[in-house]
């Protein structure tokens, strides 16, 4: 049951993270452990400035 909620949330969080110039993979993995707390953190954090590398 909880997998049905957390796994789609990990994908959503990865998309939100990439939209804020953060690592989608790192936030995907963090979301596996933190679940909705990771979503809350992503919403609170500001967008990072774009960097070339």
mmCIF entry with sequence, helices, sheets and N, C-alpha, C, O atoms, coordinates in Angstrom:
data_MODEL
# 
_entry.id   MODEL 
# 
_entity.id                         1 
_entity.type                       polymer 
_entity.pdbx_number_of_molecules   1 
# 
_entity_poly.entity_id                      1 
_entity_poly.type                           'polypeptide(L)' 
_entity_poly.nstd_linkage                   no 
_entity_poly.nstd_monomer                   no 
_entity_poly.pdbx_seq_one_letter_code       
;(UNK)(UNK)(UNK)(UNK)(UNK)(UNK)(UNK)(UNK)(UNK)(UNK)(UNK)(UNK)(UNK)(UNK)(UNK)(UNK)
(UNK)(UNK)(UNK)(UNK)(UNK)(UNK)(UNK)(UNK)(UNK)(UNK)(UNK)(UNK)(UNK)(UNK)(UNK)(UNK)
(UNK)(UNK)(UNK)(UNK)(UNK)(UNK)(UNK)(UNK)(UNK)(UNK)(UNK)(UNK)(UNK)(UNK)(UNK)(UNK)
(UNK)(UNK)(UNK)(UNK)(UNK)
;
_entity_poly.pdbx_seq_one_letter_code_can   XXXXXXXXXXXXXXXXXXXXXXXXXXXXXXXXXXXXXXXXXXXXXXXXXXXXX 
_entity_poly.pdbx_strand_id                 A 
# 
loop_
_entity_poly_seq.entity_id 
_entity_poly_seq.num 
_entity_poly_seq.mon_id 
_entity_poly_seq.hetero 
1 1  UNK n 
1 2  UNK n 
1 3  UNK n 
1 4  UNK n 
1 5  UNK n 
1 6  UNK n 
1 7  UNK n 
1 8  UNK n 
1 9  UNK n 
1 10 UNK n 
1 11 UNK n 
1 12 UNK n 
1 13 UNK n 
1 14 UNK n 
1 15 UNK n 
1 16 UNK n 
1 17 UNK n 
1 18 UNK n 
1 19 UNK n 
1 20 UNK n 
1 21 UNK n 
1 22 UNK n 
1 23 UNK n 
1 24 UNK n 
1 25 UNK n 
1 26 UNK n 
1 27 UNK n 
1 28 UNK n 
1 29 UNK n 
1 30 UNK n 
1 31 UNK n 
1 32 UNK n 
1 33 UNK n 
1 34 UNK n 
1 35 UNK n 
1 36 UNK n 
1 37 UNK n 
1 38 UNK n 
1 39 UNK n 
1 40 UNK n 
1 41 UNK n 
1 42 UNK n 
1 43 UNK n 
1 44 UNK n 
1 45 UNK n 
1 46 UNK n 
1 47 UNK n 
1 48 UNK n 
1 49 UNK n 
1 50 UNK n 
1 51 UNK n 
1 52 UNK n 
1 53 UNK n 
# 
_struct_asym.id          A 
_struct_asym.entity_id   1 
# 
loop_
_struct_conf.conf_type_id 
_struct_conf.id 
_struct_conf.pdbx_PDB_helix_id 
_struct_conf.beg_label_comp_id 
_struct_conf.beg_label_asym_id 
_struct_conf.beg_label_seq_id 
_struct_conf.pdbx_beg_PDB_ins_code 
_struct_conf.end_label_comp_id 
_struct_conf.end_label_asym_id 
_struct_conf.end_label_seq_id 
_struct_conf.pdbx_end_PDB_ins_code 
_struct_conf.beg_auth_comp_id 
_struct_conf.beg_auth_asym_id 
_struct_conf.beg_auth_seq_id 
_struct_conf.end_auth_comp_id 
_struct_conf.end_auth_asym_id 
_struct_conf.end_auth_seq_id 
_struct_conf.pdbx_PDB_helix_class 
_struct_conf.details 
_struct_conf.pdbx_PDB_helix_length 
HELX_P HELX_P1 AA1 UNK A 2  ? UNK A 19 ? UNK A 2  UNK A 19 1 ? 18 
HELX_P HELX_P2 AA2 UNK A 24 ? UNK A 34 ? UNK A 24 UNK A 34 1 ? 11 
HELX_P HELX_P3 AA3 UNK A 36 ? UNK A 44 ? UNK A 36 UNK A 44 1 ? 9  
# 
_struct_conf_type.id          HELX_P 
_struct_conf_type.criteria    ? 
_struct_conf_type.reference   ? 
# 
loop_
_atom_site.group_PDB 
_atom_site.id 
_atom_site.type_symbol 
_atom_site.label_atom_id 
_atom_site.label_alt_id 
_atom_site.label_comp_id 
_atom_site.label_asym_id 
_atom_site.label_entity_id 
_atom_site.label_seq_id 
_atom_site.pdbx_PDB_ins_code 
_atom_site.Cartn_x 
_atom_site.Cartn_y 
_atom_site.Cartn_z 
_atom_site.occupancy 
_atom_site.B_iso_or_equiv 
_atom_site.pdbx_formal_charge 
_atom_site.auth_seq_id 
_atom_site.auth_comp_id 
_atom_site.auth_asym_id 
_atom_site.auth_atom_id 
_atom_site.pdbx_PDB_model_num 
ATOM 1   N N  . UNK A 1 1  ? 0.822  -1.202 0.000   1.00 0.00 ? 1  UNK A N  1 
ATOM 2   C CA . UNK A 1 1  ? 0.000  0.000  0.000   1.00 0.00 ? 1  UNK A CA 1 
ATOM 3   C C  . UNK A 1 1  ? 0.859  1.256  0.000   1.00 0.00 ? 1  UNK A C  1 
ATOM 4   O O  . UNK A 1 1  ? 0.669  2.152  -0.823  1.00 0.00 ? 1  UNK A O  1 
ATOM 5   N N  . UNK A 1 2  ? 1.804  1.313  0.931   1.00 0.00 ? 2  UNK A N  1 
ATOM 6   C CA . UNK A 1 2  ? 2.616  2.522  1.031   1.00 0.00 ? 2  UNK A CA 1 
ATOM 7   C C  . UNK A 1 2  ? 3.522  2.681  -0.194  1.00 0.00 ? 2  UNK A C  1 
ATOM 8   O O  . UNK A 1 2  ? 3.873  3.801  -0.565  1.00 0.00 ? 2  UNK A O  1 
ATOM 9   N N  . UNK A 1 3  ? 3.898  1.566  -0.817  1.00 0.00 ? 3  UNK A N  1 
ATOM 10  C CA . UNK A 1 3  ? 4.705  1.630  -2.033  1.00 0.00 ? 3  UNK A CA 1 
ATOM 11  C C  . UNK A 1 3  ? 3.916  2.300  -3.152  1.00 0.00 ? 3  UNK A C  1 
ATOM 12  O O  . UNK A 1 3  ? 4.488  3.011  -3.978  1.00 0.00 ? 3  UNK A O  1 
ATOM 13  N N  . UNK A 1 4  ? 2.616  2.075  -3.183  1.00 0.00 ? 4  UNK A N  1 
ATOM 14  C CA . UNK A 1 4  ? 1.772  2.683  -4.210  1.00 0.00 ? 4  UNK A CA 1 
ATOM 15  C C  . UNK A 1 4  ? 1.719  4.193  -4.084  1.00 0.00 ? 4  UNK A C  1 
ATOM 16  O O  . UNK A 1 4  ? 1.392  4.879  -5.052  1.00 0.00 ? 4  UNK A O  1 
ATOM 17  N N  . UNK A 1 5  ? 2.030  4.722  -2.921  1.00 0.00 ? 5  UNK A N  1 
ATOM 18  C CA . UNK A 1 5  ? 2.025  6.164  -2.712  1.00 0.00 ? 5  UNK A CA 1 
ATOM 19  C C  . UNK A 1 5  ? 3.430  6.729  -2.854  1.00 0.00 ? 5  UNK A C  1 
ATOM 20  O O  . UNK A 1 5  ? 3.621  7.746  -3.521  1.00 0.00 ? 5  UNK A O  1 
ATOM 21  N N  . UNK A 1 6  ? 4.414  6.086  -2.239  1.00 0.00 ? 6  UNK A N  1 
ATOM 22  C CA . UNK A 1 6  ? 5.764  6.641  -2.191  1.00 0.00 ? 6  UNK A CA 1 
ATOM 23  C C  . UNK A 1 6  ? 6.478  6.590  -3.540  1.00 0.00 ? 6  UNK A C  1 
ATOM 24  O O  . UNK A 1 6  ? 7.184  7.536  -3.888  1.00 0.00 ? 6  UNK A O  1 
ATOM 25  N N  . UNK A 1 7  ? 6.315  5.511  -4.309  1.00 0.00 ? 7  UNK A N  1 
ATOM 26  C CA . UNK A 1 7  ? 7.055  5.435  -5.569  1.00 0.00 ? 7  UNK A CA 1 
ATOM 27  C C  . UNK A 1 7  ? 6.644  6.522  -6.557  1.00 0.00 ? 7  UNK A C  1 
ATOM 28  O O  . UNK A 1 7  ? 7.525  7.169  -7.123  1.00 0.00 ? 7  UNK A O  1 
ATOM 29  N N  . UNK A 1 8  ? 5.363  6.757  -6.792  1.00 0.00 ? 8  UNK A N  1 
ATOM 30  C CA . UNK A 1 8  ? 5.011  7.878  -7.683  1.00 0.00 ? 8  UNK A CA 1 
ATOM 31  C C  . UNK A 1 8  ? 5.492  9.222  -7.127  1.00 0.00 ? 8  UNK A C  1 
ATOM 32  O O  . UNK A 1 8  ? 5.851  10.120 -7.890  1.00 0.00 ? 8  UNK A O  1 
ATOM 33  N N  . UNK A 1 9  ? 5.499  9.354  -5.816  1.00 0.00 ? 9  UNK A N  1 
ATOM 34  C CA . UNK A 1 9  ? 5.981  10.585 -5.195  1.00 0.00 ? 9  UNK A CA 1 
ATOM 35  C C  . UNK A 1 9  ? 7.466  10.798 -5.470  1.00 0.00 ? 9  UNK A C  1 
ATOM 36  O O  . UNK A 1 9  ? 7.907  11.936 -5.631  1.00 0.00 ? 9  UNK A O  1 
ATOM 37  N N  . UNK A 1 10 ? 8.241  9.717  -5.526  1.00 0.00 ? 10 UNK A N  1 
ATOM 38  C CA . UNK A 1 10 ? 9.667  9.853  -5.829  1.00 0.00 ? 10 UNK A CA 1 
ATOM 39  C C  . UNK A 1 10 ? 9.869  10.406 -7.238  1.00 0.00 ? 10 UNK A C  1 
ATOM 40  O O  . UNK A 1 10 ? 10.765 11.218 -7.470  1.00 0.00 ? 10 UNK A O  1 
ATOM 41  N N  . UNK A 1 11 ? 9.043  9.968  -8.165  1.00 0.00 ? 11 UNK A N  1 
ATOM 42  C CA . UNK A 1 11 ? 9.151  10.474 -9.542  1.00 0.00 ? 11 UNK A CA 1 
ATOM 43  C C  . UNK A 1 11 ? 8.738  11.941 -9.629  1.00 0.00 ? 11 UNK A C  1 
ATOM 44  O O  . UNK A 1 11 ? 9.362  12.727 -10.342 1.00 0.00 ? 11 UNK A O  1 
ATOM 45  N N  . UNK A 1 12 ? 7.704  12.296 -8.915  1.00 0.00 ? 12 UNK A N  1 
ATOM 46  C CA . UNK A 1 12 ? 7.258  13.691 -8.885  1.00 0.00 ? 12 UNK A CA 1 
ATOM 47  C C  . UNK A 1 12 ? 8.343  14.569 -8.268  1.00 0.00 ? 12 UNK A C  1 
ATOM 48  O O  . UNK A 1 12 ? 8.631  15.651 -8.781  1.00 0.00 ? 12 UNK A O  1 
ATOM 49  N N  . UNK A 1 13 ? 8.943  14.113 -7.176  1.00 0.00 ? 13 UNK A N  1 
ATOM 50  C CA . UNK A 1 13 ? 9.997  14.881 -6.524  1.00 0.00 ? 13 UNK A CA 1 
ATOM 51  C C  . UNK A 1 13 ? 11.212 15.056 -7.422  1.00 0.00 ? 13 UNK A C  1 
ATOM 52  O O  . UNK A 1 13 ? 11.833 16.119 -7.421  1.00 0.00 ? 13 UNK A O  1 
ATOM 53  N N  . UNK A 1 14 ? 11.556 14.036 -8.181  1.00 0.00 ? 14 UNK A N  1 
ATOM 54  C CA . UNK A 1 14 ? 12.683 14.150 -9.103  1.00 0.00 ? 14 UNK A CA 1 
ATOM 55  C C  . UNK A 1 14 ? 12.400 15.227 -10.148 1.00 0.00 ? 14 UNK A C  1 
ATOM 56  O O  . UNK A 1 14 ? 13.293 15.995 -10.506 1.00 0.00 ? 14 UNK A O  1 
ATOM 57  N N  . UNK A 1 15 ? 11.173 15.287 -10.635 1.00 0.00 ? 15 UNK A N  1 
ATOM 58  C CA . UNK A 1 15 ? 10.803 16.328 -11.598 1.00 0.00 ? 15 UNK A CA 1 
ATOM 59  C C  . UNK A 1 15 ? 10.830 17.718 -10.994 1.00 0.00 ? 15 UNK A C  1 
ATOM 60  O O  . UNK A 1 15 ? 11.300 18.665 -11.624 1.00 0.00 ? 15 UNK A O  1 
ATOM 61  N N  . UNK A 1 16 ? 10.324 17.842 -9.772  1.00 0.00 ? 16 UNK A N  1 
ATOM 62  C CA . UNK A 1 16 ? 10.358 19.137 -9.081  1.00 0.00 ? 16 UNK A CA 1 
ATOM 63  C C  . UNK A 1 16 ? 11.802 19.571 -8.863  1.00 0.00 ? 16 UNK A C  1 
ATOM 64  O O  . UNK A 1 16 ? 12.138 20.738 -9.068  1.00 0.00 ? 16 UNK A O  1 
ATOM 65  N N  . UNK A 1 17 ? 12.652 18.645 -8.450  1.00 0.00 ? 17 UNK A N  1 
ATOM 66  C CA . UNK A 1 17 ? 14.061 18.956 -8.193  1.00 0.00 ? 17 UNK A CA 1 
ATOM 67  C C  . UNK A 1 17 ? 14.749 19.452 -9.457  1.00 0.00 ? 17 UNK A C  1 
ATOM 68  O O  . UNK A 1 17 ? 15.486 20.437 -9.412  1.00 0.00 ? 17 UNK A O  1 
ATOM 69  N N  . UNK A 1 18 ? 14.521 18.788 -10.573 1.00 0.00 ? 18 UNK A N  1 
ATOM 70  C CA . UNK A 1 18 ? 15.141 19.220 -11.823 1.00 0.00 ? 18 UNK A CA 1 
ATOM 71  C C  . UNK A 1 18 ? 14.637 20.591 -12.238 1.00 0.00 ? 18 UNK A C  1 
ATOM 72  O O  . UNK A 1 18 ? 15.386 21.376 -12.818 1.00 0.00 ? 18 UNK A O  1 
ATOM 73  N N  . UNK A 1 19 ? 13.395 20.883 -11.952 1.00 0.00 ? 19 UNK A N  1 
ATOM 74  C CA . UNK A 1 19 ? 12.853 22.200 -12.251 1.00 0.00 ? 19 UNK A CA 1 
ATOM 75  C C  . UNK A 1 19 ? 13.471 23.296 -11.400 1.00 0.00 ? 19 UNK A C  1 
ATOM 76  O O  . UNK A 1 19 ? 13.421 24.474 -11.755 1.00 0.00 ? 19 UNK A O  1 
ATOM 77  N N  . UNK A 1 20 ? 14.052 22.903 -10.279 1.00 0.00 ? 20 UNK A N  1 
ATOM 78  C CA . UNK A 1 20 ? 14.706 23.863 -9.386  1.00 0.00 ? 20 UNK A CA 1 
ATOM 79  C C  . UNK A 1 20 ? 16.228 23.768 -9.503  1.00 0.00 ? 20 UNK A C  1 
ATOM 80  O O  . UNK A 1 20 ? 16.949 24.202 -8.605  1.00 0.00 ? 20 UNK A O  1 
ATOM 81  N N  . UNK A 1 21 ? 16.713 23.204 -10.605 1.00 0.00 ? 21 UNK A N  1 
ATOM 82  C CA . UNK A 1 21 ? 18.143 23.056 -10.892 1.00 0.00 ? 21 UNK A CA 1 
ATOM 83  C C  . UNK A 1 21 ? 18.872 22.252 -9.818  1.00 0.00 ? 21 UNK A C  1 
ATOM 84  O O  . UNK A 1 21 ? 19.998 22.580 -9.443  1.00 0.00 ? 21 UNK A O  1 
ATOM 85  N N  . UNK A 1 22 ? 18.232 21.214 -9.336  1.00 0.00 ? 22 UNK A N  1 
ATOM 86  C CA . UNK A 1 22 ? 18.827 20.309 -8.364  1.00 0.00 ? 22 UNK A CA 1 
ATOM 87  C C  . UNK A 1 22 ? 18.896 18.910 -8.994  1.00 0.00 ? 22 UNK A C  1 
ATOM 88  O O  . UNK A 1 22 ? 18.260 18.651 -10.016 1.00 0.00 ? 22 UNK A O  1 
ATOM 89  N N  . UNK A 1 23 ? 19.656 18.033 -8.390  1.00 0.00 ? 23 UNK A N  1 
ATOM 90  C CA . UNK A 1 23 ? 19.839 16.691 -8.924  1.00 0.00 ? 23 UNK A CA 1 
ATOM 91  C C  . UNK A 1 23 ? 18.568 15.861 -8.765  1.00 0.00 ? 23 UNK A C  1 
ATOM 92  O O  . UNK A 1 23 ? 18.130 15.579 -7.649  1.00 0.00 ? 23 UNK A O  1 
ATOM 93  N N  . UNK A 1 24 ? 17.988 15.477 -9.891  1.00 0.00 ? 24 UNK A N  1 
ATOM 94  C CA . UNK A 1 24 ? 16.798 14.643 -9.851  1.00 0.00 ? 24 UNK A CA 1 
ATOM 95  C C  . UNK A 1 24 ? 17.077 13.275 -9.244  1.00 0.00 ? 24 UNK A C  1 
ATOM 96  O O  . UNK A 1 24 ? 16.256 12.743 -8.497  1.00 0.00 ? 24 UNK A O  1 
ATOM 97  N N  . UNK A 1 25 ? 18.234 12.707 -9.563  1.00 0.00 ? 25 UNK A N  1 
ATOM 98  C CA . UNK A 1 25 ? 18.578 11.387 -9.036  1.00 0.00 ? 25 UNK A CA 1 
ATOM 99  C C  . UNK A 1 25 ? 18.749 11.431 -7.520  1.00 0.00 ? 25 UNK A C  1 
ATOM 100 O O  . UNK A 1 25 ? 18.244 10.557 -6.815  1.00 0.00 ? 25 UNK A O  1 
ATOM 101 N N  . UNK A 1 26 ? 19.453 12.433 -7.018  1.00 0.00 ? 26 UNK A N  1 
ATOM 102 C CA . UNK A 1 26 ? 19.651 12.530 -5.566  1.00 0.00 ? 26 UNK A CA 1 
ATOM 103 C C  . UNK A 1 26 ? 18.320 12.691 -4.841  1.00 0.00 ? 26 UNK A C  1 
ATOM 104 O O  . UNK A 1 26 ? 18.105 12.079 -3.795  1.00 0.00 ? 26 UNK A O  1 
ATOM 105 N N  . UNK A 1 27 ? 17.431 13.504 -5.387  1.00 0.00 ? 27 UNK A N  1 
ATOM 106 C CA . UNK A 1 27 ? 16.138 13.716 -4.739  1.00 0.00 ? 27 UNK A CA 1 
ATOM 107 C C  . UNK A 1 27 ? 15.231 12.507 -4.909  1.00 0.00 ? 27 UNK A C  1 
ATOM 108 O O  . UNK A 1 27 ? 14.389 12.247 -4.049  1.00 0.00 ? 27 UNK A O  1 
ATOM 109 N N  . UNK A 1 28 ? 15.382 11.771 -5.988  1.00 0.00 ? 28 UNK A N  1 
ATOM 110 C CA . UNK A 1 28 ? 14.652 10.506 -6.149  1.00 0.00 ? 28 UNK A CA 1 
ATOM 111 C C  . UNK A 1 28 ? 15.033 9.552  -5.026  1.00 0.00 ? 28 UNK A C  1 
ATOM 112 O O  . UNK A 1 28 ? 14.173 8.947  -4.387  1.00 0.00 ? 28 UNK A O  1 
ATOM 113 N N  . UNK A 1 29 ? 16.344 9.429  -4.797  1.00 0.00 ? 29 UNK A N  1 
ATOM 114 C CA . UNK A 1 29 ? 16.816 8.521  -3.755  1.00 0.00 ? 29 UNK A CA 1 
ATOM 115 C C  . UNK A 1 29 ? 16.430 9.018  -2.362  1.00 0.00 ? 29 UNK A C  1 
ATOM 116 O O  . UNK A 1 29 ? 16.050 8.225  -1.501  1.00 0.00 ? 29 UNK A O  1 
ATOM 117 N N  . UNK A 1 30 ? 16.528 10.314 -2.144  1.00 0.00 ? 30 UNK A N  1 
ATOM 118 C CA . UNK A 1 30 ? 16.128 10.872 -0.843  1.00 0.00 ? 30 UNK A CA 1 
ATOM 119 C C  . UNK A 1 30 ? 14.639 10.638 -0.598  1.00 0.00 ? 30 UNK A C  1 
ATOM 120 O O  . UNK A 1 30 ? 14.222 10.381 0.531   1.00 0.00 ? 30 UNK A O  1 
ATOM 121 N N  . UNK A 1 31 ? 13.851 10.729 -1.652  1.00 0.00 ? 31 UNK A N  1 
ATOM 122 C CA . UNK A 1 31 ? 12.404 10.550 -1.525  1.00 0.00 ? 31 UNK A CA 1 
ATOM 123 C C  . UNK A 1 31 ? 12.036 9.115  -1.170  1.00 0.00 ? 31 UNK A C  1 
ATOM 124 O O  . UNK A 1 31 ? 10.999 8.877  -0.550  1.00 0.00 ? 31 UNK A O  1 
ATOM 125 N N  . UNK A 1 32 ? 12.869 8.165  -1.553  1.00 0.00 ? 32 UNK A N  1 
ATOM 126 C CA . UNK A 1 32 ? 12.609 6.774  -1.174  1.00 0.00 ? 32 UNK A CA 1 
ATOM 127 C C  . UNK A 1 32 ? 12.633 6.614  0.337   1.00 0.00 ? 32 UNK A C  1 
ATOM 128 O O  . UNK A 1 32 ? 11.895 5.803  0.896   1.00 0.00 ? 32 UNK A O  1 
ATOM 129 N N  . UNK A 1 33 ? 13.486 7.391  0.995   1.00 0.00 ? 33 UNK A N  1 
ATOM 130 C CA . UNK A 1 33 ? 13.624 7.279  2.447   1.00 0.00 ? 33 UNK A CA 1 
ATOM 131 C C  . UNK A 1 33 ? 12.784 8.296  3.212   1.00 0.00 ? 33 UNK A C  1 
ATOM 132 O O  . UNK A 1 33 ? 12.266 7.995  4.287   1.00 0.00 ? 33 UNK A O  1 
ATOM 133 N N  . UNK A 1 34 ? 12.650 9.501  2.656   1.00 0.00 ? 34 UNK A N  1 
ATOM 134 C CA . UNK A 1 34 ? 11.967 10.574 3.372   1.00 0.00 ? 34 UNK A CA 1 
ATOM 135 C C  . UNK A 1 34 ? 10.502 10.736 2.993   1.00 0.00 ? 34 UNK A C  1 
ATOM 136 O O  . UNK A 1 34 ? 9.711  11.284 3.761   1.00 0.00 ? 34 UNK A O  1 
ATOM 137 N N  . UNK A 1 35 ? 10.147 10.262 1.817   1.00 0.00 ? 35 UNK A N  1 
ATOM 138 C CA . UNK A 1 35 ? 8.757  10.351 1.365   1.00 0.00 ? 35 UNK A CA 1 
ATOM 139 C C  . UNK A 1 35 ? 8.257  11.781 1.288   1.00 0.00 ? 35 UNK A C  1 
ATOM 140 O O  . UNK A 1 35 ? 8.905  12.624 0.668   1.00 0.00 ? 35 UNK A O  1 
ATOM 141 N N  . UNK A 1 36 ? 7.127  12.072 1.900   1.00 0.00 ? 36 UNK A N  1 
ATOM 142 C CA . UNK A 1 36 ? 6.513  13.397 1.813   1.00 0.00 ? 36 UNK A CA 1 
ATOM 143 C C  . UNK A 1 36 ? 7.367  14.510 2.433   1.00 0.00 ? 36 UNK A C  1 
ATOM 144 O O  . UNK A 1 36 ? 7.203  15.682 2.094   1.00 0.00 ? 36 UNK A O  1 
ATOM 145 N N  . UNK A 1 37 ? 8.273  14.140 3.336   1.00 0.00 ? 37 UNK A N  1 
ATOM 146 C CA . UNK A 1 37 ? 9.157  15.160 3.918   1.00 0.00 ? 37 UNK A CA 1 
ATOM 147 C C  . UNK A 1 37 ? 10.062 15.738 2.836   1.00 0.00 ? 37 UNK A C  1 
ATOM 148 O O  . UNK A 1 37 ? 10.344 16.936 2.843   1.00 0.00 ? 37 UNK A O  1 
ATOM 149 N N  . UNK A 1 38 ? 10.521 14.904 1.907   1.00 0.00 ? 38 UNK A N  1 
ATOM 150 C CA . UNK A 1 38 ? 11.344 15.386 0.804   1.00 0.00 ? 38 UNK A CA 1 
ATOM 151 C C  . UNK A 1 38 ? 10.554 16.343 -0.083  1.00 0.00 ? 38 UNK A C  1 
ATOM 152 O O  . UNK A 1 38 ? 11.104 17.328 -0.577  1.00 0.00 ? 38 UNK A O  1 
ATOM 153 N N  . UNK A 1 39 ? 9.281  16.063 -0.287  1.00 0.00 ? 39 UNK A N  1 
ATOM 154 C CA . UNK A 1 39 ? 8.437  16.956 -1.071  1.00 0.00 ? 39 UNK A CA 1 
ATOM 155 C C  . UNK A 1 39 ? 8.326  18.312 -0.387  1.00 0.00 ? 39 UNK A C  1 
ATOM 156 O O  . UNK A 1 39 ? 8.443  19.353 -1.033  1.00 0.00 ? 39 UNK A O  1 
ATOM 157 N N  . UNK A 1 40 ? 8.106  18.296 0.896   1.00 0.00 ? 40 UNK A N  1 
ATOM 158 C CA . UNK A 1 40 ? 8.024  19.538 1.657   1.00 0.00 ? 40 UNK A CA 1 
ATOM 159 C C  . UNK A 1 40 ? 9.321  20.333 1.549   1.00 0.00 ? 40 UNK A C  1 
ATOM 160 O O  . UNK A 1 40 ? 9.286  21.548 1.354   1.00 0.00 ? 40 UNK A O  1 
ATOM 161 N N  . UNK A 1 41 ? 10.454 19.667 1.672   1.00 0.00 ? 41 UNK A N  1 
ATOM 162 C CA . UNK A 1 41 ? 11.733 20.354 1.562   1.00 0.00 ? 41 UNK A CA 1 
ATOM 163 C C  . UNK A 1 41 ? 11.920 20.974 0.181   1.00 0.00 ? 41 UNK A C  1 
ATOM 164 O O  . UNK A 1 41 ? 12.404 22.100 0.064   1.00 0.00 ? 41 UNK A O  1 
ATOM 165 N N  . UNK A 1 42 ? 11.540 20.249 -0.857  1.00 0.00 ? 42 UNK A N  1 
ATOM 166 C CA . UNK A 1 42 ? 11.667 20.781 -2.216  1.00 0.00 ? 42 UNK A CA 1 
ATOM 167 C C  . UNK A 1 42 ? 10.792 22.008 -2.428  1.00 0.00 ? 42 UNK A C  1 
ATOM 168 O O  . UNK A 1 42 ? 11.186 22.947 -3.119  1.00 0.00 ? 42 UNK A O  1 
ATOM 169 N N  . UNK A 1 43 ? 9.621  21.996 -1.841  1.00 0.00 ? 43 UNK A N  1 
ATOM 170 C CA . UNK A 1 43 ? 8.723  23.146 -1.980  1.00 0.00 ? 43 UNK A CA 1 
ATOM 171 C C  . UNK A 1 43 ? 9.292  24.351 -1.247  1.00 0.00 ? 43 UNK A C  1 
ATOM 172 O O  . UNK A 1 43 ? 9.166  25.480 -1.722  1.00 0.00 ? 43 UNK A O  1 
ATOM 173 N N  . UNK A 1 44 ? 9.915  24.127 -0.097  1.00 0.00 ? 44 UNK A N  1 
ATOM 174 C CA . UNK A 1 44 ? 10.458 25.222 0.700   1.00 0.00 ? 44 UNK A CA 1 
ATOM 175 C C  . UNK A 1 44 ? 11.729 25.800 0.081   1.00 0.00 ? 44 UNK A C  1 
ATOM 176 O O  . UNK A 1 44 ? 11.914 27.017 0.067   1.00 0.00 ? 44 UNK A O  1 
ATOM 177 N N  . UNK A 1 45 ? 12.611 24.927 -0.434  1.00 0.00 ? 45 UNK A N  1 
ATOM 178 C CA . UNK A 1 45 ? 13.886 25.385 -0.988  1.00 0.00 ? 45 UNK A CA 1 
ATOM 179 C C  . UNK A 1 45 ? 13.665 26.259 -2.214  1.00 0.00 ? 45 UNK A C  1 
ATOM 180 O O  . UNK A 1 45 ? 12.757 26.023 -3.010  1.00 0.00 ? 45 UNK A O  1 
ATOM 181 N N  . UNK A 1 46 ? 14.517 27.278 -2.350  1.00 0.00 ? 46 UNK A N  1 
ATOM 182 C CA . UNK A 1 46 ? 14.452 28.151 -3.513  1.00 0.00 ? 46 UNK A CA 1 
ATOM 183 C C  . UNK A 1 46 ? 15.159 27.505 -4.695  1.00 0.00 ? 46 UNK A C  1 
ATOM 184 O O  . UNK A 1 46 ? 15.956 26.580 -4.534  1.00 0.00 ? 46 UNK A O  1 
ATOM 185 N N  . UNK A 1 47 ? 14.853 28.011 -5.887  1.00 0.00 ? 47 UNK A N  1 
ATOM 186 C CA . UNK A 1 47 ? 15.484 27.517 -7.095  1.00 0.00 ? 47 UNK A CA 1 
ATOM 187 C C  . UNK A 1 47 ? 16.951 27.942 -7.100  1.00 0.00 ? 47 UNK A C  1 
ATOM 188 O O  . UNK A 1 47 ? 17.269 29.092 -6.794  1.00 0.00 ? 47 UNK A O  1 
ATOM 189 N N  . UNK A 1 48 ? 17.851 27.007 -7.449  1.00 0.00 ? 48 UNK A N  1 
ATOM 190 C CA . UNK A 1 48 ? 19.264 27.317 -7.540  1.00 0.00 ? 48 UNK A CA 1 
ATOM 191 C C  . UNK A 1 48 ? 19.542 28.067 -8.837  1.00 0.00 ? 48 UNK A C  1 
ATOM 192 O O  . UNK A 1 48 ? 18.870 27.836 -9.842  1.00 0.00 ? 48 UNK A O  1 
ATOM 193 N N  . UNK A 1 49 ? 20.527 28.964 -8.824  1.00 0.00 ? 49 UNK A N  1 
ATOM 194 C CA . UNK A 1 49 ? 20.911 29.622 -10.078 1.00 0.00 ? 49 UNK A CA 1 
ATOM 195 C C  . UNK A 1 49 ? 21.502 28.596 -11.043 1.00 0.00 ? 49 UNK A C  1 
ATOM 196 O O  . UNK A 1 49 ? 22.140 27.633 -10.619 1.00 0.00 ? 49 UNK A O  1 
ATOM 197 N N  . UNK A 1 50 ? 21.292 28.804 -12.308 1.00 0.00 ? 50 UNK A N  1 
ATOM 198 C CA . UNK A 1 50 ? 21.793 27.893 -13.337 1.00 0.00 ? 50 UNK A CA 1 
ATOM 199 C C  . UNK A 1 50 ? 23.304 28.009 -13.430 1.00 0.00 ? 50 UNK A C  1 
ATOM 200 O O  . UNK A 1 50 ? 23.847 29.114 -13.406 1.00 0.00 ? 50 UNK A O  1 
ATOM 201 N N  . UNK A 1 51 ? 23.991 26.866 -13.538 1.00 0.00 ? 51 UNK A N  1 
ATOM 202 C CA . UNK A 1 51 ? 25.451 26.873 -13.747 1.00 0.00 ? 51 UNK A CA 1 
ATOM 203 C C  . UNK A 1 51 ? 25.775 25.953 -14.909 1.00 0.00 ? 51 UNK A C  1 
ATOM 204 O O  . UNK A 1 51 ? 25.087 24.959 -15.141 1.00 0.00 ? 51 UNK A O  1 
ATOM 205 N N  . UNK A 1 52 ? 26.831 26.295 -15.637 1.00 0.00 ? 52 UNK A N  1 
ATOM 206 C CA . UNK A 1 52 ? 27.215 25.517 -16.819 1.00 0.00 ? 52 UNK A CA 1 
ATOM 207 C C  . UNK A 1 52 ? 27.979 24.249 -16.460 1.00 0.00 ? 52 UNK A C  1 
ATOM 208 O O  . UNK A 1 52 ? 28.097 23.345 -17.289 1.00 0.00 ? 52 UNK A O  1 
ATOM 209 N N  . UNK A 1 53 ? 28.485 24.170 -15.275 1.00 0.00 ? 53 UNK A N  1 
ATOM 210 C CA . UNK A 1 53 ? 29.143 22.931 -15.024 1.00 0.00 ? 53 UNK A CA 1 
ATOM 211 C C  . UNK A 1 53 ? 29.962 22.914 -13.830 1.00 0.00 ? 53 UNK A C  1 
ATOM 212 O O  . UNK A 1 53 ? 30.576 21.894 -13.517 1.00 0.00 ? 53 UNK A O  1 
# 
